[in-house]
């Protein structure tokens, strides 16, 4: 998995990320990683499904990895907080 073919999901509209995935695949990429944390996880799943079902039916979900990141808050004295993560690997 190369970081060059990674789409990091944030707060933008879902179609922005779908377009990024399609651009990678049309550029010759065989795999695209869709990564998200926290509240953006549902948007990452939406992106993967829209790419697969609406635009590129030959793309399959190759792997799904879930995990937890520990985030240091801005206040140095506060405790670390856990944030869920997901990485969906789409393969053509």
Buried (B, 14 or more C-beta within 10 A) or exposed (E): EEEEBBBBBEEEEBEEBBBBBBEBBEEEBEBBBBBBBBEBBEBBBBBBBBBBEEEBEEBEBBEEEEEEEEEEEEEEEEEEEEBEBBBBBBBB
